[in-house]
Structure formats: C-alpha cells, structure tokens
Amino acid sequence: MPANGYGLGVTNQTIRLGRIFGLEISCNWTLLLIYLVIAWTMATSVLPAAAGGQSTLAYWVAGLVGAALFYLGLLAHEISHALVARLNGVRVTGITLWLFGGVTQLDGQPASAAREALITVVGPATSLVIGGAGFGLAAALGALGAPALIASLVAWLAVMNVVLGVFNLIPALPLDGGRLLSALLWWRTGSRQAGVHGAVRVGQVFASLLIAAGVLEAATGAVVTGIWLAFVGWFLLSAGRAEDRQTKVLARLKGVPVSAAMAAPLIRLPDWLTVDQLLPAGGGQAPLAVYALQDRTGQPSGFVSLMDLVALAPPARIHHRLSDFALPASAVPTADIQEDLDSVLRRVGGALERGVLVVNGSELVGILSGAGVARLAAQSSVPGWRRPA
C-alpha cells in the first residue's frame, strides 16, 4: 500500500486524531476500510501460515494489533517528512492518513531542489530503518524462544515497512521517488516546472505498467490483486498529471502581481449579523472568501472566513453571529498588492482557500482567494493572453 509522500491534497471528510510534535493528525474514513482489510489478511492467511496451531481469536487480535502498528510505522514515515520540512522553513498544516497511505500537507514549497530532496528522502529512510529494526527484533525474539505468533507478527511488520520504503522510491509522482526525481531534474535544469514535468513523464510509464500488470493479474484469476494494482496505477497517473498542470499554472503566473487576481474592495460587515443573514438557505455563497468585521461602535473586531461559515449546518446559522467566528488579523495570511502571485501561492499553500488579505502598505485593499486565482489561471490558458503588469 503506497504512501503518497507529501503535498497532495485528500478529501475533506477527515477525522481529527490529535497532535504529535505540534502536528495536526487526522484520518480519512477510507483508512478504516484498509485497516480492516489488512487485519483480515493477517488473521486469515499470513499469521496462520507463519505460526500455525493458534486459536482464531488469537489470530484476529494479532491481526488487529498488527494493522494498528503498521499505521504507526506509516505515521512515523509522514512525521519525518513534516519535521524535516519545518527545519527547512516550510510550514506544515497537518498529516492525514487515508486510502493510499498518508500525506503530509505543506503550506508552500521548498526553496531549492536540495531542500526538496532532503524533505523527501527522509520518509523512505525512516520506513527502511523501522523495517531493519523489526528484522533484528524478530530474530532476537526467535532466539529467546518467544511465542511464534509474536515473532511472526514482528517479522511481518518489518517486511511491510521495507516494502513501504522501497515502493515509495518508485519514480512516479506523488510518491517520494517521483519527488526525488523531480528535485534532481530541478537541480539539473534550474527549473522546478521542468523537474516536475520530467518526473511526471517518467511516472506515467510506471503507472501504465502497474495498470497493465493489474489487468494481467485480473485476467489470470487474481481479480482482487489485479484491481488494486490497476487502481494504484490509475491514481499515480491522474495525480501526476494534476501536479504537472498545477506547476504549469504557477509558471504562467510567475511575475503576475497579486492585484491581478484579488477581489476589491474589502467588504466590512457588522459583527452582530447572524450567519444566516450573510448565507441565507438556498441563497448561494457570498462573493468573498474573507470579510472584515466591525462592532457597533464602528471599530474593527477581526475577520471571518467564508469557509468557517459554510461549514456550519443551515439550521444552526440563525443562532450564530459572525462575531462567533471572528479571527484576529494575525490568523489570516497577508500579501502585498505588488507581490508576485506565484510567490504568494507557494508561501501560503492551502491557506489560500481560507482567504488572503491584500495590503498596500498599511492599508487593506482586497482579498485573494482560490476562486480569484482559478479565474486568472483559466484566462492565462487562452491563446494570446498577456501577463498583467
């Protein structure tokens, strides 16, 4: 089962698990499905074959524990990405475990190819180290006469962590191997876009081979394995293309000022309005991503993100005022009106969806949002488009 390295988004249907080293850890509902598949495979085939003569209950307990320990190893893989990213000046918004393993969500991108390579390689290295330690522990347990079920479980975990580390070195984005290849090509060419594009082309070959292998497996009777391989290949193919498109858009927006994509003027709202008054049921969404708030005396009282309001169920909107969701200015990212748009996008990352305050000196002049950037990106793909000054 692959881990997708870092940087790729997942669906919003996540469950918060807690914080480790200050990192927000969450999981997608698809994690439960794969967890049960892993536990079932261990309890019904892997462990009975390796350590026979145990009760069904013992196999299932070991399988459930083993699946949980496997995900702890996967989490260690992602945490290593996140900690090294922090050390290299990249903000980390969280880690999400899901169907395809895990993803470390970065706000912004590494400043150089060397830093990207360092952030990337530490993940597979962590998995390989865990795997090596697991083999050593399994050998020690066997020598000490520990129960065969426990030793077999540890050995299986060692194998899976090695597989996780090696699989992630396949040069196909968004796997870590694809990011390493992208960093190498970036270093060789001096262009991040060229690095990503080259890595995507190589990754398409590997993804196509996985799909072909999956079809062959299914045709020869291994239907479940074949479908899984084909699905993973399709995922790598589509994810790589999406990253290539995103990188091309960023390249087209290089040198374009924030003012070309921002919405203006900044709208100020009374903070005592209810959410329902701004977002009436069936009335569509408000036009801006962020609004400035003011109290009854006309004094500024913070900012409110449309994303926070939309997440509130319609029946509850009549009971909550905008002031309930007020954010201090320090909690909302800012950008100068003349700052390069691509630079801002790399810096704020996913925070763009919550809105970015645009300033001209000390004056707030507008809002930068995902919708505004998407509009400009669509215009930039039209033949004859001229980059705004």
C-alpha positions in Angstrom: 0.0 0.0 0.0 1.6 3.3 -1.0 2.1 6.4 1.0 1.8 9.5 -1.2 4.8 11.3 0.3 3.7 14.9 0.8 2.0 17.8 -0.8 -1.0 16.1 -2.3 -4.5 17.0 -1.0 -7.1 14.5 0.1 -10.8 14.8 0.6 -12.2 16.9 3.4 -14.0 14.0 5.1 -11.4 13.6 7.8 -11.5 12.7 11.5 -9.1 14.5 13.9 -7.0 12.1 15.9 -4.9 14.6 17.9 -1.5 16.3 17.8 2.1 14.9 17.8 5.1 17.3 17.9 2.5 20.1 17.4 1.4 18.4 14.1 -2.4 18.0 13.5 -3.0 14.3 12.8 -6.2 13.2 11.1 -7.5 10.3 9.1 -9.9 9.9 6.2 -12.8 7.4 6.5 -11.2 5.2 3.9 -8.5 4.3 6.4 -10.9 2.1 8.3 -11.6 0.1 5.2 -8.0 -0.6 4.5 -7.3 -1.2 8.2 -9.9 -4.0 8.3 -8.5 -5.5 5.0 -5.0 -5.6 6.5 -6.2 -7.1 9.8 -8.4 -9.7 7.9 -5.5 -10.7 5.6 -3.2 -11.2 8.6 -5.7 -13.1 10.7 -6.9 -15.4 8.0 -3.8 -16.1 5.9 -0.5 -14.5 6.8 -0.3 -15.4 10.5 -1.9 -18.9 10.3 0.7 -19.8 7.6 3.6 -18.5 9.7 2.6 -19.6 13.1 0.1 -22.5 13.0 -1.9 -24.0 15.8 -3.3 -20.8 17.3 -6.9 -20.0 18.0 -9.0 -17.9 15.7 -9.3 -15.3 18.4 -5.5 -15.1 18.8 -5.0 -14.6 15.1 -7.6 -11.8 15.0 -6.2 -10.0 18.0 -2.7 -10.2 16.5 -4.1 -9.0 13.1 -5.9 -6.0 14.6 -2.8 -5.1 16.6 -0.5 -5.6 13.7 -2.6 -3.4 11.4 -2.5 -0.6 14.0 1.3 -1.0 14.4 1.6 -0.8 10.6 -0.2 2.5 10.6 2.1 3.8 13.4 5.0 3.0 11.1 3.3 4.9 8.3 2.7 7.8 10.6 6.4 7.8 11.5 7.2 8.0 7.8 5.0 11.1 7.4 6.1 12.7 10.6 9.7 12.5 9.4 8.7 14.4 6.3 6.9 17.1 8.4 9.7 17.6 10.9 12.4 18.0 8.2 10.1 20.3 6.2 9.8 22.5 9.3 13.6 22.6 9.7 13.8 23.8 6.1 11.4 26.7 6.6 8.3 25.1 5.2 5.1 25.3 7.2 3.2 22.1 7.8 -0.6 22.2 8.3 -1.0 18.5 9.2 -0.8 14.9 8.3 -3.7 12.8 7.0 -3.8 9.0 6.8 -6.1 7.7 4.1 -6.8 5.0 1.4 -3.4 5.2 -0.2 -1.4 5.6 3.0 -0.6 9.0 4.2 0.1 12.6 3.1 1.9 15.4 4.8 0.2 18.7 3.9 2.7 21.6 3.3 1.7 25.2 3.1 4.2 26.4 0.5 7.1 24.6 -1.2 10.8 24.1 -0.5 13.0 26.9 -1.7 15.5 24.7 -3.5 15.9 21.3 -5.1 18.3 20.3 -2.4 15.8 21.0 0.4 13.0 19.2 -1.5 15.2 16.2 -1.9 16.1 16.2 1.8 12.4 16.5 2.9 11.5 13.7 0.5 14.2 11.1 1.2 13.8 11.1 5.0 10.4 9.4 4.6 11.6 6.2 2.9 14.7 6.2 5.0 12.5 6.1 8.2 10.5 3.2 6.9 13.6 1.3 6.0 15.2 1.9 9.4 12.0 0.7 11.1 12.0 -2.4 8.9 15.6 -3.1 9.7 15.0 -2.7 13.4 12.0 -5.0 13.0 14.0 -7.8 11.4 16.5 -7.5 14.2 13.8 -7.7 16.9 12.1 -10.7 15.2 15.4 -12.6 15.1 16.0 -11.8 18.8 12.5 -12.9 19.7 13.1 -16.2 17.9 16.4 -16.8 19.6 14.9 -16.1 23.0 12.0 -18.6 22.4 9.2 -16.0 22.3 5.8 -17.2 21.0 5.8 -17.9 17.3 2.8 -15.7 16.8 4.5 -12.6 18.2 7.8 -13.2 16.3 5.8 -13.7 13.1 3.9 -10.5 13.7 7.1 -8.5 14.2 8.7 -10.1 11.1 5.6 -9.2 9.0 5.7 -5.6 10.2 9.4 -5.4 9.3 8.6 -6.7 5.8 5.8 -4.2 5.3 7.9 -1.3 6.4 10.6 -2.3 4.0 8.0 -2.6 1.2 6.6 0.8 2.1 10.1 2.4 1.9 11.0 0.7 -1.4 7.6 1.2 -3.0 7.8 4.9 -2.3 11.1 5.1 -4.1 9.4 4.3 -7.4 10.0 7.4 -9.6 6.3 8.3 -10.0 4.7 11.4 -8.6 3.3 11.9 -6.0 5.4 9.1 -4.5 8.7 10.1 -2.8 10.7 8.6 -5.6 8.9 10.9 -8.1 9.7 13.9 -5.9 13.3 12.8 -5.7 13.5 12.6 -9.5 11.7 15.9 -9.8 14.3 17.5 -7.4 17.2 16.0 -9.4 15.8 17.3 -12.7 15.1 20.7 -11.0 18.7 20.9 -9.9 20.0 19.9 -13.3 17.8 22.3 -15.3 17.3 25.1 -12.8 13.6 24.9 -13.4 11.1 23.4 -10.9 8.5 23.2 -13.7 10.9 21.2 -15.9 11.7 18.9 -13.0 8.0 18.2 -12.3 7.2 17.7 -16.0 10.1 15.3 -16.5 9.2 13.3 -13.3 5.6 13.1 -14.5 6.6 11.7 -17.8 8.7 9.0 -16.2 5.9 8.3 -13.7 3.4 7.8 -16.4 5.5 4.9 -17.7 5.5 3.2 -14.3 1.8 4.0 -13.7 0.9 2.4 -17.1 3.0 -0.7 -16.2 1.1 -1.0 -13.0 -2.2 -0.8 -14.8 -1.1 -3.4 -17.3 0.1 -5.6 -14.6 -3.2 -5.3 -12.8 -5.2 -6.1 -15.9 -3.0 -9.2 -16.5 -3.4 -10.3 -12.8 -7.2 -10.0 -13.1 -7.2 -11.9 -16.4 -5.3 -14.8 -14.8 -7.6 -15.1 -11.8 -6.2 -12.8 -9.2 -9.0 -10.4 -9.5 -8.7 -8.5 -6.2 -4.9 -8.0 -6.6 -5.4 -7.0 -10.2 -8.0 -4.4 -9.5 -5.8 -3.0 -6.7 -2.7 -2.7 -8.9 -4.7 -1.1 -11.7 -6.3 1.3 -9.2 -3.0 2.3 -7.8 -1.6 2.8 -11.3 -4.6 5.0 -12.2 -4.1 7.1 -9.1 -0.5 7.7 -9.8 -1.3 8.6 -13.4 -4.0 11.1 -12.5 -2.2 12.6 -9.5 0.9 13.1 -11.6 -1.0 14.9 -14.4 -2.7 17.1 -11.8 0.6 18.2 -10.3 2.0 18.8 -13.7 -0.9 21.1 -14.6 -0.6 22.9 -11.3 3.1 23.6 -11.8 2.4 24.9 -15.3 -0.2 27.3 -14.0 2.3 28.6 -11.4 4.9 29.1 -14.1 2.4 31.2 -16.2 1.6 33.3 -13.1 5.2 34.0 -12.4 5.7 37.7 -12.4 2.0 38.5 -12.2 1.1 40.8 -9.3 -1.4 39.8 -6.7 -3.6 42.7 -7.8 -4.5 40.8 -11.0 -6.3 38.1 -9.1 -7.6 39.9 -6.0 -11.2 40.9 -5.3 -11.7 44.5 -4.2 -12.7 46.5 -2.4 -12.6 44.8 1.1 -16.1 44.5 2.4 -16.8 45.3 6.1 -19.7 43.7 7.9 -21.3 44.3 11.3 -20.1 41.5 13.5 -23.6 41.1 15.1 -25.1 39.8 11.9 -26.1 36.1 12.1 -24.6 33.7 9.7 -28.0 33.1 8.2 -28.2 36.8 7.2 -25.0 36.5 5.2 -25.6 33.0 3.9 -29.4 32.5 3.6 -30.6 29.0 2.9 -30.7 28.4 -0.8 -29.2 31.8 -1.5 -25.8 30.7 -2.8 -22.5 31.7 -1.4 -21.2 35.1 -0.5 -18.8 36.5 -3.1 -15.7 36.9 -1.0 -13.5 34.4 0.9 -12.8 36.8 3.9 -14.8 39.7 5.4 -13.6 42.4 7.8 -15.8 42.8 10.8 -16.7 45.8 12.9 -18.5 46.2 16.2 -21.5 48.5 17.0 -19.1 51.4 17.5 -17.6 51.0 14.1 -14.3 49.7 15.4 -12.6 46.7 13.7 -13.3 43.5 15.5 -11.5 40.9 13.3 -12.1 38.9 10.2 -14.3 36.0 9.3 -13.5 33.3 6.8 -16.3 32.1 4.4 -15.0 28.6 4.8 -15.8 28.6 8.5 -19.3 29.9 7.9 -20.2 27.4 5.1 -19.2 24.5 7.3 -22.0 25.4 9.7 -25.2 23.5 9.2 -28.0 25.7 7.9 -30.3 25.2 10.9 -27.6 26.4 13.2 -26.8 29.5 11.2 -29.7 31.5 12.7 -28.2 31.1 16.2 -24.6 32.1 15.4 -23.3 35.6 14.8 -20.3 36.5 12.7 -18.5 37.5 15.9 -18.6 33.9 17.0 -16.1 33.1 14.1 -14.0 36.3 14.3 -10.3 35.8 13.7 -7.5 38.2 14.6 -5.6 39.8 11.8 -2.6 37.6 12.8 -4.5 34.5 12.0 -5.2 35.5 8.3 -2.2 35.4 5.9 -1.4 38.7 4.1 0.2 39.6 0.7 1.4 42.9 -0.7 -0.6 44.1 -3.7 2.5 44.1 -5.9 3.9 40.8 -4.7 4.3 38.1 -7.3 1.3 35.8 -7.3 3.3 32.6 -7.8 5.4 33.6 -4.8 2.3 34.1 -2.6 0.8 30.8 -3.7 4.0 28.9 -2.8 4.1 30.7 0.5 0.5 30.3 1.7 -0.3 26.9 0.2 -3.6 25.6 1.3 -4.3 28.7 3.4 -5.4 30.3 0.1 -8.8 28.5 0.5 -9.5 30.5 3.7 -8.5 33.8 2.0 -5.5 36.1 2.0 -5.7 39.8 3.0 -4.1 42.0 0.3 -2.4 45.2 1.6 -1.0 48.3 0.1 1.5 49.5 2.7 -0.6 49.5 5.9 -4.0 49.7 4.1 -6.2 46.7 3.5 -7.3 46.9 -0.2 -8.7 43.5 -1.1 -8.9 39.7 -0.8 -7.1 37.0 -2.6 -8.9 33.6 -2.8 -8.8 30.3 -4.7 -11.7 31.5 -6.9 -9.7 34.6 -8.0 -6.6 32.6 -8.8 -8.6 30.0 -10.7 -10.3 32.7 -12.8 -6.9 34.2 -13.7 -5.4 30.7 -14.3 -8.2 30.0 -16.8 -7.6 33.3 -18.5 -3.9 32.5 -18.7 -4.5 29.4 -20.7 -6.3 31.3 -23.5 -4.1 31.9 -26.6 -2.9 35.5 -26.8 -3.2 36.1 -23.1 -0.9 38.8 -21.8 0.7 38.7 -18.4 -0.6 41.6 -16.4 2.0 44.2 -15.3 
